[in-house]
Amino acid sequence: MRPSLGATLLMVAAPLQAAAFSPVDFFRGRTHGEGTLKIIFQSSKRMTVDSEGQSEPDGSLVLKQIIHEPGKPPRTRYWRMRQAGPNRFEGTLTDAASTVRVDVVADHIRIRYTGKDHLNFDQWLAEINPKQVANKMTVKRFGITVAHYDEVIRKVD
C-alpha cells in the first residue's frame, strides 16, 4: 500500500523541521567570512568579516563584527539578537535604522532590516554544513536593487 500524498509530505517535512538552523548557535564563538560585494555601477570588491559572538544570560546573542573593505579602514558593528517566538528572532544592528527581523525557515534564515539612506537589506543564510554558511544579500533602495553580497562564513572555533 502506497502512502498518501499528505503522509509523504509529512515524512519529507519532518526532517526539515528537525534541521532548523539556529543563528544563535552558529554565530556563538568566532567566525570568518569571505565574500564579494557588487554595487551598481562599480567593480566587485572582495571583503572579509571577522566576528565574535557571545550568548547573554537571557539567551540573546551579541555579535561583534569587524568588516574589512578594500581602500577603507576596518569598521566595527554590533548585532544583538533574541528569540521572539518559534523560529523568529528580533534584534538591533548598529548599521540599521530599523529593528532587525530574523525568520528561521528549515535550514535557512532570512534577515531583513532597513539601513541608513533608505537601503533595504534582505539576507538569506543557508547552512552548507555545521561549520559553514552561505550568505546571499540583496540591497534595494526605493525598490531598485543597488547591491549584492555573496559570502561564505565559516566557524573558526
C-alpha positions, -999 to 999 in steps of 0.1 A, spaced: 0 0 0 14 34 -10 13 63 15 -10 91 6 4 124 -7 -3 140 27 17 113 45 45 116 20 47 154 26 48 148 64 76 123 60 96 148 39 88 178 61 96 162 94 134 161 88 134 197 77 118 208 109 144 189 129 172 205 109 163 241 118 193 264 115 199 284 147 217 317 141 225 320 178 242 286 179 261 292 147 274 326 155 284 318 191 322 320 191 344 331 163 335 331 126 353 344 95 335 354 63 349 360 28 327 374 1 322 396 -29 303 429 -28 289 442 -61 274 477 -60 256 490 -91 280 509 -115 311 498 -95 335 469 -98 332 440 -75 351 441 -42 364 412 -21 356 417 16 362 398 48 343 399 81 356 386 114 330 381 141 328 370 177 295 361 192 286 357 229 254 344 245 239 366 272 222 352 303 188 358 288 197 336 257 203 365 234 234 368 212 257 398 210 278 396 178 308 419 172 319 422 136 350 438 121 345 444 84 375 447 61 367 465 28 394 474 3 405 510 4 388 517 38 398 513 74 383 483 92 349 492 108 332 475 137 295 469 141 274 451 167 243 428 164 221 420 193 195 392 186 170 375 209 143 349 202 109 365 198 89 334 191 91 300 174 115 303 145 117 340 149 143 364 163 144 402 166 173 425 173 193 455 166 223 463 144 244 494 147 242 499 109 204 496 109 178 523 111 151 497 120 146 466 141 163 435 126 139 407 119 153 371 116 130 342 105 141 306 106 129 286 76 141 250 80 179 251 73 178 288 62 175 320 80 162 353 65 174 386 79 156 418 70 161 454 81 163 490 68 196 507 68 206 543 66 199 562 34 166 542 28 185 510 20 165 478 25 186 447 33 173 412 26 197 384 35 195 346 33 218 324 52 219 287 42 238 260 61 264 244 39 275 221 67 277 225 105 308 247 101 299 268 70 271 290 59 264 307 26 252 343 29 234 359 0 222 395 5 203 419 -18 202 456 -11 175 478 -25 168 515 -25 133 527 -34 126 492 -48 157 491 -71 184 466 -65 216 486 -59 240 459 -44 245 421 -40 268 404 -15 277 367 -17 298 353 12 308 320 28 310 322 66 329 295 85 333 288 122 368 294 134 363 277 168 
